[in-house]
Amino acid sequence: MDIRGRKIVVIGGSSGVGLAAVGQFARDGAEVMAVARNRERLASAVAPLAGAVRIRALDGGDRKALDALFAEIGPVDDVVLSLSGGEGAGEFRTLDLAALRRGFEAKFWAQVEAAQASVPALRAGGSLTFITSISARMANPGTAGLAAINGAIEAMIGALARELAPLRVNAVSPGVIETAWWDRVPAAWRDQVFAEQRRASPVGRLGQPQDVAHAIRFLIENPMMTGAILECDGGMRLL
Ligand SMILES: NC(=O)c1ccc[n+]([C@@H]2O[C@H](COP(=O)([O-])OP(=O)(O)OC[C@H]3O[C@@H](n4cnc5c(N)ncnc54)[C@H](OP(=O)(O)O)[C@@H]3O)[C@@H](O)[C@H]2O)c1
């Protein structure tokens, strides 16, 4: 199976992992729509792709807008869910549970809403790819909240793969990836995490959004891949 000619929707497509996927897929001949909330940022992000990508500004948590989008553009071959917020990290004793709830709203619920809205539009044999995080299984102190958000999505993958077959359902679980996601945390903390990734990970480097896009592409193209959670973390989960 080749990505060429496939109709792919990337929600969270204006930055980081989603934008890298949009670029790779469009350059290799897929018909891509990039979705995110901020229209100006979307437009400038895909501008280098010279009109090869359609854009739509909407909130991935807005079910009415999602239903309208998929009713308008369906059928589609593949949907990638690369959206998230950033709240939910911190030591458990003092963790702000209101922030953790917002974190669930921005990632778990937004990805679930977008997934359910996309199913009627997805072609048989197409694919749905969630983006989770290695925090779900890394057992790192200070990440219990993030583990819960991402673990909740990962727990759904197997059941969805069976229930929605022949649609294929997978997740990519990234490690530390150099994207704008990290702009929202204090610079000193970000620098410490990046340095630790370079020092301690078996691959000795920081992840790049293109690395994760490549993993997403593998899941889209390989017809045997369903019910899988593909780690793209440079081996950090092994430490
Ligand atoms: N970067 C890492 O180290 C890392 C590690 C593990 C897992 N991940 C996961 O990887 C995925 C991609 O992260 P990233 O690093 O690429 O983040 P990013 O650079 O911050 O990009 C997030 C994208 O999602 C869009 N978005 C966010 N909320 C949205 C919503 N409610 N509706 C529609 N679009 C929305 C953003 O655009 P707008 O703001 O304009 O909507 C943007 O296009 C996320 O699920 C993240 O949790 C990242």
The ligand as an SDF file (V2000), in Angstrom:
LIG
                    3D

 48 52  0  0  0  0  0  0  0  0999 V2000
    6.5480   16.9360   21.6550 N   0  0  0  0  0  0  0  0  0  0  0  0
    6.7390   15.9110   22.4790 C   0  0  0  0  0  0  0  0  0  0  0  0
    7.8090   15.7700   23.1210 O   0  0  0  0  0  0  0  0  0  0  0  0
    5.6550   14.8810   22.6340 C   0  0  0  0  0  0  0  0  0  0  0  0
    5.9460   13.7540   23.4290 C   0  0  0  0  0  0  0  0  0  0  0  0
    4.9920   12.7800   23.5720 C   0  0  0  0  0  0  0  0  0  0  0  0
    3.7540   12.9120   22.9820 C   0  0  0  0  0  0  0  0  0  0  0  0
    3.4860   14.0210   22.2140 N   0  0  0  0  0  0  0  0  0  0  0  0
    2.1560   14.1010   21.6060 C   0  0  0  0  0  0  0  0  0  0  0  0
    2.2950   14.2760   20.2200 O   0  0  0  0  0  0  0  0  0  0  0  0
    1.1410   14.9760   19.7050 C   0  0  0  0  0  0  0  0  0  0  0  0
    1.6340   16.1510   18.8610 C   0  0  0  0  0  0  0  0  0  0  0  0
    2.3560   17.0290   19.7090 O   0  0  0  0  0  0  0  0  0  0  0  0
    3.3470   18.1170   19.1410 P   0  0  0  0  0  0  0  0  0  0  0  0
    4.5680   18.0400   19.9680 O   0  0  0  0  0  0  0  0  0  0  0  0
    3.4260   18.0100   17.6800 O   0  0  0  0  0  0  0  0  0  0  0  0
    2.5290   19.4260   19.5840 O   0  0  0  0  0  0  0  0  0  0  0  0
    2.4430   20.8980   18.9330 P   0  0  0  0  0  0  0  0  0  0  0  0
    3.6650   21.2080   18.1700 O   0  0  0  0  0  0  0  0  0  0  0  0
    2.0420   21.7620   20.0850 O   0  0  0  0  0  0  0  0  0  0  0  0
    1.2180   20.7670   17.8930 O   0  0  0  0  0  0  0  0  0  0  0  0
   -0.0970   20.5560   18.3290 C   0  0  0  0  0  0  0  0  0  0  0  0
   -1.0310   20.7560   17.1490 C   0  0  0  0  0  0  0  0  0  0  0  0
   -2.3620   20.4440   17.5680 O   0  0  0  0  0  0  0  0  0  0  0  0
   -3.2220   21.5420   17.2730 C   0  0  0  0  0  0  0  0  0  0  0  0
   -4.2860   21.5120   18.2810 N   0  0  0  0  0  0  0  0  0  0  0  0
   -4.1430   21.5530   19.6170 C   0  0  0  0  0  0  0  0  0  0  0  0
   -5.3430   21.5050   20.2070 N   0  0  0  0  0  0  0  0  0  0  0  0
   -6.2520   21.4150   19.2060 C   0  0  0  0  0  0  0  0  0  0  0  0
   -7.6520   21.3270   19.1670 C   0  0  0  0  0  0  0  0  0  0  0  0
   -8.3970   21.3450   20.2980 N   0  0  0  0  0  0  0  0  0  0  0  0
   -8.2740   21.2520   17.9770 N   0  0  0  0  0  0  0  0  0  0  0  0
   -7.5460   21.2370   16.8160 C   0  0  0  0  0  0  0  0  0  0  0  0
   -6.2200   21.3140   16.7950 N   0  0  0  0  0  0  0  0  0  0  0  0
   -5.5820   21.3970   17.9800 C   0  0  0  0  0  0  0  0  0  0  0  0
   -2.3060   22.7650   17.3220 C   0  0  0  0  0  0  0  0  0  0  0  0
   -2.7910   23.8870   16.5970 O   0  0  0  0  0  0  0  0  0  0  0  0
   -3.7780   24.9970   17.2730 P   0  0  0  0  0  0  0  0  0  0  0  0
   -3.1900   25.3280   18.6080 O   0  0  0  0  0  0  0  0  0  0  0  0
   -3.8380   26.1220   16.3040 O   0  0  0  0  0  0  0  0  0  0  0  0
   -5.1050   24.3140   17.4080 O   0  0  0  0  0  0  0  0  0  0  0  0
   -1.0820   22.1820   16.6280 C   0  0  0  0  0  0  0  0  0  0  0  0
   -1.2990   22.1230   15.2340 O   0  0  0  0  0  0  0  0  0  0  0  0
    0.3420   15.4080   20.9330 C   0  0  0  0  0  0  0  0  0  0  0  0
   -0.7120   14.4890   21.1410 O   0  0  0  0  0  0  0  0  0  0  0  0
    1.3520   15.3090   22.0560 C   0  0  0  0  0  0  0  0  0  0  0  0
    0.7330   15.0680   23.3130 O   0  0  0  0  0  0  0  0  0  0  0  0
    4.4020   15.0060   22.0320 C   0  0  0  0  0  0  0  0  0  0  0  0
  1  2  1  0
  2  3  2  0
  2  4  1  0
  4  5  1  0
  4 48  2  0
  5  6  2  0
  6  7  1  0
  7  8  2  0
  8  9  1  0
  8 48  1  0
  9 10  1  0
  9 46  1  0
 10 11  1  0
 11 12  1  0
 11 44  1  0
 12 13  1  0
 13 14  1  0
 14 15  2  0
 14 16  1  0
 14 17  1  0
 17 18  1  0
 18 19  2  0
 18 20  1  0
 18 21  1  0
 21 22  1  0
 22 23  1  0
 23 24  1  0
 23 42  1  0
 24 25  1  0
 25 26  1  0
 25 36  1  0
 26 27  1  0
 26 35  1  0
 27 28  2  0
 28 29  1  0
 29 30  1  0
 29 35  2  0
 30 31  1  0
 30 32  2  0
 32 33  1  0
 33 34  2  0
 34 35  1  0
 36 37  1  0
 36 42  1  0
 37 38  1  0
 38 39  2  0
 38 40  1  0
 38 41  1  0
 42 43  1  0
 44 45  1  0
 44 46  1  0
 46 47  1  0
M  CHG  2   8   1  16  -1
M  END
$$$$
